Each structure stands twice: as structure tokens, then as C-alpha cells.
């Protein structure tokens, strides 16, 4: 369930774009993880 970082896209990004991009990926990963945890909790009840 890993999220792919597009290294080619990152080569042409500015520093600001890069950090925004990585933050977005990190947030998406966290949201997926939280959702998975929530789904597990629902199943457990």
C-alpha cells in the first residue's frame, strides 16, 4: 500500500513545490492509514 513518489516530476519542481508535493503524499498516506485503522475498529465492534 505504498504511495509512489514521482522522482522525474520532482526533478523539475522548485523547493516549494517539492515540499507541497511530499506533504500531500504524506497526508494521503496518513489518511489511508487512519481509514484502515477505522475500518479495523468498525469490524472489531
PyMOL commands that set and color helices and strands:
alter all, ss='L'
color gray80, all
select helices_A, chain A and resi 7-11+15-44
alter helices_A, ss='H'
color red, helices_A
deselect
rebuild
show_as cartoon
